[in-house]
């Protein structure tokens, strides 16, 4: 055999091995991912779209047709939205301004409006605001989402829902200012009906908007609790409405759908260059975009696509599935033990272990990371804690109305005003309460640090923050605010937070 022939044979063998190794590796990675999916199915995890989408809503229960016009008509450029009355505006840690008691509507940039101006705006949209009252009898908002579209599914109405809740919040403050707490309670009930109506909408952005709307509703509820004319019957109904709110369990259902959507998304990216280009360009910036004038950039993008499909796509998919499974299990843990401290420890430990095993590999891993879902779970636990604090605060107000004094302990609220003492979702223990000698009270959660600092709403000495929000993640404890004094309010406007 000639030397040239030997060289050609050797070169052919080397080339064959060079081709065979990547092919074998590709199918090994694919098999590992498929094995993990099979394992999840064997564990009873729902992995098909039909298993994770919400059930159809009977037309007679759907509130969307009753509010469609209002969602379109309520404008953004209004006092109610751009310079809304300050609802539970925190002026110092643990103290908030009673917004409806103020002589005018002023923000910290000194944009000022009168209550009369707000009243005229509210009168002009009265029919739209009244239309939301129907939601108390039509408890579900079904906007007919096509979940098969996955991450490409539009949800344009979410901003309209938020704007509507802002209008209703302004109406709460206006009604309280006018001496109409009953109407204010009716407004908050509608706000909560919107929050509850979106419970079963299984997109992550929908659940995050729900949590934001619940926060606006919490501020409005606090304002009502500062009105001595609020009746027990109205407060009792508000208490029931808040008690019915859930945030952690709906988020779990959302993450189950998110997992199925991820599976479909990977299939589409592997099959479609257009889909790949869209995601790659979005997450890696304009220099990697196919719209670049550089032919070299175009070539490198196509090379990236080939490499990702063969070597990175299955590890990225497996990594995303494993991370999301951690968050799903953490959500289930939070539902069971109602302690975010143990849940967060579980999250952080498992995320760290997976990141250490996976190392740093290029690809679209960041697109399908579960970090966003983990952050959403933290917000849901925060909202669940707020719900329990608010339910307890309303029960305290009702007790005070009946007995003309506050209870010495929360046990005195049982069973007339509470079935049991609500849990602090941060550590799984009962909420903390203390009756003060000046007729006020201290009601608080231990906050995200999980430590009982005696109801201290301040920040640790090493933390600098301009936000006095009562559930600031860095606050020592999450203290349900007491009303600020006139001097504290004046000082707030004189030295506004930056």
C-alpha positions in Angstrom: 0.0 0.0 0.0 1.4 3.3 -1.0 2.2 6.0 1.5 -0.3 8.4 0.0 -3.1 5.8 0.3 -2.2 5.2 4.0 -2.3 9.0 4.7 -5.7 9.2 3.0 -7.0 6.3 5.1 -5.7 7.8 8.3 -7.2 11.2 7.4 -10.5 9.5 6.6 -10.5 7.7 10.0 -9.6 11.0 11.8 -12.4 12.8 9.9 -14.9 10.0 10.7 -14.0 10.1 14.4 -14.2 13.9 14.4 -17.7 13.7 13.0 -18.8 10.6 15.0 -17.8 12.0 18.4 -20.0 15.1 18.2 -22.9 13.0 16.9 -22.5 10.6 19.8 -22.3 13.4 22.2 -25.3 15.1 20.8 -27.4 12.0 21.2 -26.0 11.4 24.7 -27.1 14.9 25.8 -30.5 14.4 24.1 -31.0 11.1 25.9 -30.1 12.6 29.3 -32.7 15.4 28.8 -35.4 12.9 27.7 -34.6 10.6 30.6 -35.1 13.5 33.0 -38.4 14.4 31.4 -39.5 10.7 31.6 -38.5 10.8 35.3 -40.7 13.8 36.0 -43.6 12.1 34.3 -43.0 9.0 36.3 -43.2 11.1 39.5 -46.6 12.3 38.4 -45.5 15.7 37.2 -47.8 17.2 34.5 -45.8 17.7 31.4 -48.5 18.2 28.7 -50.3 21.5 27.9 -53.7 20.0 28.5 -52.7 19.1 32.0 -51.6 22.6 33.1 -54.0 25.1 31.4 -57.0 26.3 33.4 -60.4 24.8 32.9 -62.8 26.8 30.7 -64.8 29.4 32.5 -68.6 29.2 32.2 -69.8 32.4 30.5 -72.1 33.3 33.4 -69.1 33.5 35.7 -66.8 35.5 33.4 -66.6 39.2 34.4 -64.6 40.3 31.4 -67.6 41.3 29.2 -68.9 43.6 32.0 -65.6 45.6 32.2 -64.3 45.6 28.7 -65.5 49.2 27.9 -64.2 50.5 31.3 -60.8 49.0 30.7 -60.6 50.9 27.4 -62.1 54.2 28.6 -60.2 54.8 31.9 -57.4 57.1 30.8 -53.8 57.2 32.1 -53.5 61.0 31.9 -55.5 61.8 35.0 -55.0 62.8 38.6 -56.1 59.3 39.7 -53.1 57.8 37.9 -50.4 60.4 37.6 -50.9 62.2 40.9 -53.1 59.9 42.9 -53.9 60.7 46.5 -51.2 59.2 48.8 -52.5 55.9 50.1 -50.6 54.6 53.1 -47.6 56.8 52.1 -44.8 55.9 54.5 -43.1 59.0 55.9 -40.9 57.3 58.5 -40.3 53.6 59.2 -43.5 52.2 60.8 -45.5 55.4 60.2 -47.7 56.4 57.3 -49.6 59.5 56.2 -53.4 59.2 56.3 -54.0 60.4 52.7 -57.6 61.2 52.9 -57.1 63.5 55.8 -54.8 65.8 53.9 -56.1 69.2 52.7 -55.0 68.6 49.1 -53.3 66.0 46.9 -49.6 66.6 46.9 -46.7 64.3 45.8 -43.1 64.7 46.9 -42.3 66.7 43.7 -44.9 69.2 44.9 -47.4 68.5 42.1 -50.6 69.5 43.7 -54.2 68.9 42.9 -57.4 69.6 44.9 -60.0 67.0 46.0 -62.5 68.9 44.0 -60.5 68.3 40.8 -60.3 64.6 41.6 -64.0 64.6 42.3 -64.8 66.0 38.8 -62.6 63.3 37.2 -64.3 60.5 39.2 -67.8 61.9 38.3 -66.9 61.8 34.6 -66.0 58.1 34.7 -68.6 57.1 37.2 -70.4 54.7 34.8 -67.1 52.9 34.1 -66.2 52.6 37.8 -69.7 51.3 38.6 -69.4 48.6 35.9 -66.7 47.0 38.0 -69.2 46.3 40.7 -70.5 43.4 38.6 -67.3 41.5 39.4 -68.5 40.7 42.9 -71.1 38.5 41.2 -68.8 37.3 38.3 -65.7 36.1 40.1 -63.4 35.1 37.2 -61.7 37.2 34.6 -61.1 35.0 31.5 -59.5 37.0 28.6 -59.4 33.9 26.4 -55.7 33.4 26.4 -54.3 31.0 23.8 -51.8 29.1 25.9 -50.5 27.2 22.9 -48.6 30.4 21.9 -46.3 30.1 24.9 -44.0 33.0 25.4 -45.4 34.8 22.3 -48.9 35.1 23.9 -49.9 38.7 24.2 -51.5 40.0 27.5 -52.1 43.7 26.6 -55.0 44.1 29.1 -52.8 43.8 32.2 -51.8 47.5 32.1 -55.5 48.4 31.7 -56.3 46.3 34.8 -53.6 48.1 36.8 -54.8 51.5 35.6 -58.4 50.6 36.6 -57.2 49.6 40.1 -55.4 52.9 40.4 -58.6 54.7 39.5 -60.5 52.7 42.2 -57.8 53.4 44.8 -58.2 57.2 44.1 -62.0 56.7 44.5 -61.4 55.1 47.9 -59.4 58.1 49.1 -61.9 60.5 47.7 -64.9 58.7 49.3 -63.1 58.7 52.7 -62.3 62.4 52.3 -66.0 63.0 51.6 -67.0 61.0 54.7 -68.3 58.0 52.8 -66.5 54.9 54.2 -69.2 52.5 53.0 -68.5 53.6 49.3 -64.8 53.3 50.0 -65.2 49.7 51.2 -67.2 48.9 48.1 -64.3 50.3 46.0 -61.7 48.1 47.8 -64.0 45.1 47.4 -64.0 45.7 43.6 -60.2 46.0 43.6 -59.9 42.7 45.4 -62.4 41.1 43.0 -60.0 42.1 40.2 -57.1 40.5 42.0 -59.1 37.4 42.7 -60.5 37.3 39.2 -56.9 36.9 37.8 -56.0 34.1 40.2 -56.1 31.3 37.5 -54.4 33.2 34.7 -51.2 31.2 34.4 -48.5 33.5 33.0 -45.8 34.7 35.3 -46.4 38.4 34.3 -50.1 38.0 35.2 -49.2 36.7 38.7 -46.7 39.5 39.3 -49.3 42.1 38.2 -51.8 40.4 40.7 -49.3 40.9 43.5 -48.8 44.5 42.5 -52.6 45.1 42.5 -52.9 43.4 45.9 -50.3 45.9 47.2 -52.3 48.8 45.9 -55.4 47.3 47.5 -53.5 46.8 50.8 -52.7 50.5 50.9 -56.3 51.5 50.3 -57.4 49.1 53.0 -55.1 50.7 55.5 -56.7 54.1 54.7 -60.2 52.7 55.5 -58.9 51.3 58.8 -58.0 54.9 59.9 -61.6 56.0 59.5 -63.5 55.6 62.8 -66.8 55.6 60.9 -66.2 52.4 59.0 -68.9 49.9 60.0 -68.3 46.4 61.4 -70.4 44.9 58.6 -68.3 46.5 55.8 -65.1 45.6 57.6 -66.3 42.0 58.0 -66.9 41.7 54.3 -63.5 43.2 53.5 -61.9 40.7 55.9 -63.6 37.8 54.2 -62.4 39.1 50.8 -58.8 39.4 51.9 -59.0 36.0 53.5 -59.9 34.5 50.2 -56.8 35.8 48.5 -54.1 33.3 47.5 -50.7 34.0 46.0 -48.4 31.0 46.5 -50.6 28.2 45.1 -51.6 30.2 41.9 -47.9 30.8 41.3 -47.2 27.0 41.5 -49.8 26.4 38.8 -48.2 29.1 36.7 -44.8 27.5 37.0 -46.2 24.1 35.9 -47.4 25.8 32.7 -44.1 27.7 32.4 -42.3 24.3 32.4 -44.5 23.0 29.5 -44.1 26.2 27.6 -40.3 25.9 28.0 -40.4 22.4 26.5 -42.4 23.7 23.5 -40.1 26.7 23.2 -37.0 24.5 22.9 -38.6 22.4 20.2 -39.4 25.6 18.2 -35.9 27.1 18.6 -34.3 23.9 17.4 -36.6 23.8 14.4 -36.7 27.5 13.5 -33.8 29.8 12.6 -36.1 32.7 12.9 -37.0 31.8 16.5 -33.3 31.2 17.4 -32.3 34.6 15.9 -35.1 36.3 17.8 -34.0 35.0 21.2 -30.3 35.1 20.6 -30.4 38.7 19.4 -32.6 39.8 22.3 -30.5 38.4 25.0 -27.1 39.0 23.6 -27.5 42.5 22.2 -27.3 44.3 18.9 -23.7 43.2 18.1 -25.0 39.7 17.7 -27.9 40.7 15.6 -28.4 39.3 12.1 -29.4 42.8 11.0 -25.7 43.8 11.3 -23.9 44.9 8.2 -21.0 42.7 9.0 -20.9 39.5 6.9 -18.6 38.0 9.6 -21.2 38.7 12.3 -23.8 36.9 10.1 -21.5 33.9 9.6 -20.7 33.7 13.4 -24.4 33.9 14.2 -25.2 30.9 12.0 -22.2 29.1 13.5 -23.6 29.8 17.0 -26.9 28.4 15.9 -25.4 25.1 14.7 -23.3 24.7 17.8 -26.2 25.5 20.1 -28.4 22.9 18.5 -25.8 20.2 18.6 -24.0 20.9 21.9 -25.8 23.4 24.1 -29.6 23.1 23.5 -30.1 19.9 25.5 -27.9 20.9 28.5 -29.6 24.3 28.5 -33.0 22.6 28.5 -32.0 20.1 31.2 -30.6 22.9 33.4 -33.8 25.0 33.0 -36.0 22.0 33.8 -34.0 21.1 36.9 -34.0 24.7 38.1 -37.7 25.2 37.6 -38.4 21.9 39.4 -36.5 23.3 42.4 -38.8 26.4 42.4 -41.9 24.2 42.0 -40.9 22.1 44.9 -40.1 25.2 46.9 -43.6 26.6 46.2 -45.2 23.3 47.4 -43.0 23.5 50.5 -44.2 27.1 51.2 -47.8 26.0 50.8 -47.3 23.2 53.3 -45.1 24.7 56.0 -45.9 28.4 55.4 -42.4 29.4 56.2 -40.4 31.2 53.6 -37.2 30.9 55.6 -37.0 27.1 55.1 -38.2 27.6 51.5 -35.5 30.1 50.6 -32.9 27.9 52.2 -34.1 25.1 50.0 -34.0 27.4 46.9 -30.5 28.8 47.6 -29.0 25.4 48.5 -30.3 23.7 45.4 -29.5 26.6 43.0 -25.9 26.8 44.3 -25.4 23.0 43.9 -26.8 23.1 40.3 -24.7 26.1 39.3 -21.6 24.4 40.7 -22.2 21.2 38.8 -23.1 23.0 35.5 -20.3 25.5 35.5 -20.3 28.3 32.9 -21.4 27.2 29.5 -22.4 29.4 26.6 -25.9 29.2 25.2 -29.4 30.4 25.8 -29.3 29.2 29.4 -30.1 32.6 30.8 -33.4 32.7 28.8 -34.7 29.6 30.6 -33.2 30.2 34.0 -35.6 29.9 36.9 -34.2 32.9 38.8 -37.2 35.0 37.7 -39.6 32.3 39.1 -37.6 32.2 42.3 -38.0 35.9 42.7 -41.7 35.7 41.9 -42.1 33.1 44.7 -40.4 35.5 47.1 -42.9 38.2 46.1 -45.8 35.7 46.5 -44.7 34.8 50.0 -44.5 38.5 50.8 -48.0 39.0 49.5 -49.3 36.0 51.5 -47.8 37.6 54.6 -49.4 40.9 53.8 -52.7 39.2 53.4 -52.5 37.7 56.9 -51.4 40.9 58.5 -54.3 42.8 56.8 -56.8 40.2 57.9 -55.5 40.5 61.5 -55.5 44.3 61.4 -59.2 44.3 60.2 -60.1 41.9 63.0 -58.3 44.2 65.5 -60.3 47.2 64.2 -63.6 45.2 64.5 -62.7 44.2 68.1 -62.0 47.8 69.0 -65.3 49.0 67.5 -67.2 46.5 69.7 -65.2 46.7 72.9 -63.9 50.3 72.7 -60.4 49.0 73.3 -57.8 46.8 71.7 -57.3 43.2 72.9 -54.4 42.3 75.1 -53.5 39.4 72.9 -54.6 38.0 69.5 -56.1 35.0 71.2 -59.0 37.4 72.3 -60.0 37.7 68.6 -60.8 34.0 68.5 -63.4 32.8 67.5 -65.6 35.9 67.0 -63.2 37.8 64.7 -60.7 35.1 63.7 -60.8 31.3 63.4 -57.2 31.2 64.4 -54.2 33.4 64.7 -52.8 34.0 61.1 -49.4 32.7 60.3 -46.3 34.8 59.5 -45.3 33.4 56.2 -41.8 34.4 56.8 -41.0 32.0 59.6 -44.2 29.9 60.0 -45.0 31.2 63.4 -48.1 33.2 64.5 -48.0 36.9 63.7 -46.6 39.1 66.5 -48.8 41.6 68.3 -48.5 44.0 71.3 -50.9 46.5 72.7 -49.3 49.8 73.4 -50.1 52.0 76.4 -51.0 55.0 74.2 -54.0 53.2 72.6 -52.1 52.1 69.5 -50.8 48.6 68.7 -47.8 46.8 67.2 -48.6 44.2 64.6 -45.7 42.7 62.6 -44.0 40.0 60.6 -40.4 39.1 61.2 -39.6 40.0 57.6 -37.2 38.4 55.2 -34.4 38.1 57.6 -36.5 35.6 59.6 -35.5 37.2 63.0 -37.8 38.7 65.5 -36.4 42.1 66.2 -39.2 43.1 68.5 -41.2 45.0 65.9 -38.4 47.3 64.7 -39.3 48.7 61.3 -35.8 50.3 60.8 -33.0 49.1 58.5 -29.8 47.5 59.8 -27.0 50.1 60.2 -25.2 49.0 57.1 -28.2 49.5 54.9 -29.0 52.8 53.1 -32.5 52.9 51.7 -34.8 55.8 50.7 -37.9 53.5 50.8 -39.9 53.3 54.0 -42.3 50.8 52.5 -43.5 48.6 55.3 -42.5 45.4 53.5 -39.0 46.6 52.4 -37.0 43.3 52.1 -34.2 45.0 54.1 -36.3 46.2 57.0 -35.6 44.4 60.3 -39.3 43.6 60.8 -42.4 44.3 58.7 -44.5 46.5 60.9 -48.1 47.3 60.0 -48.0 51.1 60.0 -49.5 53.5 62.6 -50.6 57.0 61.5 -47.9 59.5 61.2 -48.1 62.8 63.2 -48.5 66.2 61.5 -44.8 67.0 62.4 -43.6 63.8 60.8 -45.6 64.5 57.6 -44.2 68.1 57.4 -40.7 66.7 57.8 -41.4 64.2 55.1 -42.3 66.9 52.6 -39.4 69.1 53.8 -36.9 66.3 53.3 -38.4 63.9 50.7 -36.7 60.6 50.0 -34.4 60.7 47.1 
